[in-house]
Amino acid sequence: MKLLLTGVTGQLGTAIAELAPERGAQVVPLVRRARSGKVPFARVFPSLAGAAVTGDIRDPLLGLPDKDISELADTVDAVVNLAGDTNWAGFGRDLYAANVMGARNGYELVRELQKRSGRRILYTYASSIFVAGGALGRIAEGPLSPDRHRTAYEHSKWLAERELDLLHKPGDPDVLIARVAALLGDSRTGRTLKRNSLYLLAERWDDLPGRMLPVMRGARVDVLPRDMAAGALLDAIAGMLRAGPRAEPVFTHICAGDEAPSLRGLLETARALSPLKFGKWVRTVPASADQILWLSNNAERFLALSPAWRNSMIGLRYIGLDRVMERGRLAQLADGPLPAPGTELLARLLFDLPASVRPTAPSDSGLSRFLA
Ligand SMILES: NC(=O)c1ccc[n+]([C@@H]2O[C@H](COP(=O)([O-])OP(=O)(O)OC[C@H]3O[C@@H](n4cnc5c(N)ncnc54)[C@H](OP(=O)(O)O)[C@@H]3O)[C@@H](O)[C@H]2O)c1
């Protein structure tokens, strides 16, 4: 399959670009014209530079020139829109322009591609499992209702989903809305583009006020290494392309779901793996969902918080709530095993813990049998 991919320079896009060749997928990256202060695209992705097109998700038809649109119409099977504003503490206007208008502009482009080529072309939009806002329990892979607990970021992703749901008419391009879990670095190398998302927990470990972490008793941490998320997303896209036309947008969760560890399990695993890494330990303090949601979104009204701290406070709701993202739809689409990252792997990636070293047999052959 051939994919027009936005957001290739991001955490998830990098993983897709790395994985695509072994999955037999070709990537045409859409790169912003102006990326001031960033390493030039051709230097980061030399093998993709020749295929790249320039555009901006905030512009109609993603800002692509007519010539590129005609070429893409003849060649791509899907447009995969991963680009967006991922600053949890970002301004509403910026979040709206990138996440809501970006989702819509991508969809209009796919409509145009399908019209010009007469072929079925799939639109995939990367949303977030965090559109669940304050919802608890089992979260279905389907449209969600309005929720007063959503942050500005979550609200922008929810509006984008709703926009796509409303825009879609019979005969329109198929739409896959992929709600992605929090991402960590690569499961094999640990490489990560940035230490945002759940890494913020590790970054703030020694500075938590009162060394307390307010969480629900059954809180779970739904997080995936980026390569596992990329693999599941490519599987879901392939599944959509295999299946017949869909009358409505398809929602799915690219996440660990039932396999997501409890927060307590994750922290205890980290401590067991490397007791000396943690000078001090935090206490998890039982809290209600309302307390966590309120605190994570409102602390800045009373405390002067730096942008990094605001992001961390918002992150509290991503580790402190008791809920499970369903993956039944993902299982139907993926036609293979679902991501199951394992608590030890996640603890190692999150806290940068060294890989365990297998003990070597001591010279005393009498003792070595205990190490077998
Ligand atoms: N990372 C997570 O934990 C997580 C969790 C749930 C959902 N998601 C969703 O998954 C998607 C990918 O996330 P990510 O973490 O990979 O994002 P990221 O690392 O923040 O990267 C964002 C990407 O979007 C591009 N971009 C931003 N504004 C653009 C514009 N106006 N036009 C064109 N490209 C633009 C950036 O390009 P430049 O390099 O030019 O800035 C970059 O490639 C997002 O939609 C995000 O909401 C991510």
The ligand as an SDF file (V2000), in Angstrom:
LIG
                    3D

 48 52  0  0  0  0  0  0  0  0999 V2000
    2.4460   11.0590   21.3940 N   0  0  0  0  0  0  0  0  0  0  0  0
    1.4010   10.6500   22.0890 C   0  0  0  0  0  0  0  0  0  0  0  0
    1.5440   10.2190   23.2510 O   0  0  0  0  0  0  0  0  0  0  0  0
    0.0060   10.6320   21.4530 C   0  0  0  0  0  0  0  0  0  0  0  0
   -1.0290   10.0910   22.1970 C   0  0  0  0  0  0  0  0  0  0  0  0
   -2.3130   10.0500   21.6520 C   0  0  0  0  0  0  0  0  0  0  0  0
   -2.5460   10.5690   20.3860 C   0  0  0  0  0  0  0  0  0  0  0  0
   -1.5290   11.1260   19.6770 N   0  0  0  0  0  0  0  0  0  0  0  0
   -1.8520   11.6840   18.3600 C   0  0  0  0  0  0  0  0  0  0  0  0
   -1.0530   11.0460   17.3700 O   0  0  0  0  0  0  0  0  0  0  0  0
   -0.6670   11.9950   16.3830 C   0  0  0  0  0  0  0  0  0  0  0  0
    0.8510   11.9970   16.2750 C   0  0  0  0  0  0  0  0  0  0  0  0
    1.3730   12.3620   17.5510 O   0  0  0  0  0  0  0  0  0  0  0  0
    2.9330   12.5730   17.7770 P   0  0  0  0  0  0  0  0  0  0  0  0
    3.1920   12.4170   19.2310 O   0  0  0  0  0  0  0  0  0  0  0  0
    3.6890   11.7690   16.7830 O   0  0  0  0  0  0  0  0  0  0  0  0
    3.0600   14.1210   17.4340 O   0  0  0  0  0  0  0  0  0  0  0  0
    4.3630   15.0440   17.5080 P   0  0  0  0  0  0  0  0  0  0  0  0
    5.5560   14.2350   17.8720 O   0  0  0  0  0  0  0  0  0  0  0  0
    4.0250   16.2350   18.3350 O   0  0  0  0  0  0  0  0  0  0  0  0
    4.5370   15.5040   16.0020 O   0  0  0  0  0  0  0  0  0  0  0  0
    3.6020   16.3500   15.3930 C   0  0  0  0  0  0  0  0  0  0  0  0
    3.8100   16.2510   13.9070 C   0  0  0  0  0  0  0  0  0  0  0  0
    2.8350   17.0790   13.2630 O   0  0  0  0  0  0  0  0  0  0  0  0
    3.5180   17.9240   12.3380 C   0  0  0  0  0  0  0  0  0  0  0  0
    2.7720   19.1720   12.2090 N   0  0  0  0  0  0  0  0  0  0  0  0
    2.3730   19.9820   13.2030 C   0  0  0  0  0  0  0  0  0  0  0  0
    1.7130   21.0230   12.7010 N   0  0  0  0  0  0  0  0  0  0  0  0
    1.6910   20.8660   11.3570 C   0  0  0  0  0  0  0  0  0  0  0  0
    1.1610   21.6090   10.2890 C   0  0  0  0  0  0  0  0  0  0  0  0
    0.5030   22.7530   10.4990 N   0  0  0  0  0  0  0  0  0  0  0  0
    1.2930   21.1360    9.0210 N   0  0  0  0  0  0  0  0  0  0  0  0
    1.9600   19.9850    8.7920 C   0  0  0  0  0  0  0  0  0  0  0  0
    2.5040   19.2340    9.7690 N   0  0  0  0  0  0  0  0  0  0  0  0
    2.3750   19.6760   11.0360 C   0  0  0  0  0  0  0  0  0  0  0  0
    4.8880   18.1360   12.9560 C   0  0  0  0  0  0  0  0  0  0  0  0
    5.7810   18.5760   11.9590 O   0  0  0  0  0  0  0  0  0  0  0  0
    7.0730   19.5180   12.2770 P   0  0  0  0  0  0  0  0  0  0  0  0
    8.2190   18.5760   12.4860 O   0  0  0  0  0  0  0  0  0  0  0  0
    7.1940   20.3290   11.0700 O   0  0  0  0  0  0  0  0  0  0  0  0
    6.7410   20.3090   13.5130 O   0  0  0  0  0  0  0  0  0  0  0  0
    5.1840   16.7280   13.4540 C   0  0  0  0  0  0  0  0  0  0  0  0
    5.6130   15.9180   12.4030 O   0  0  0  0  0  0  0  0  0  0  0  0
   -1.2450   13.3400   16.8210 C   0  0  0  0  0  0  0  0  0  0  0  0
   -2.4260   13.5690   16.1010 O   0  0  0  0  0  0  0  0  0  0  0  0
   -1.5380   13.1660   18.2940 C   0  0  0  0  0  0  0  0  0  0  0  0
   -2.6290   13.9650   18.6920 O   0  0  0  0  0  0  0  0  0  0  0  0
   -0.2510   11.1540   20.1770 C   0  0  0  0  0  0  0  0  0  0  0  0
  1  2  1  0
  2  3  2  0
  2  4  1  0
  4  5  1  0
  4 48  2  0
  5  6  2  0
  6  7  1  0
  7  8  2  0
  8  9  1  0
  8 48  1  0
  9 10  1  0
  9 46  1  0
 10 11  1  0
 11 12  1  0
 11 44  1  0
 12 13  1  0
 13 14  1  0
 14 15  2  0
 14 16  1  0
 14 17  1  0
 17 18  1  0
 18 19  2  0
 18 20  1  0
 18 21  1  0
 21 22  1  0
 22 23  1  0
 23 24  1  0
 23 42  1  0
 24 25  1  0
 25 26  1  0
 25 36  1  0
 26 27  1  0
 26 35  1  0
 27 28  2  0
 28 29  1  0
 29 30  1  0
 29 35  2  0
 30 31  1  0
 30 32  2  0
 32 33  1  0
 33 34  2  0
 34 35  1  0
 36 37  1  0
 36 42  1  0
 37 38  1  0
 38 39  2  0
 38 40  1  0
 38 41  1  0
 42 43  1  0
 44 45  1  0
 44 46  1  0
 46 47  1  0
M  CHG  2   8   1  16  -1
M  END
$$$$
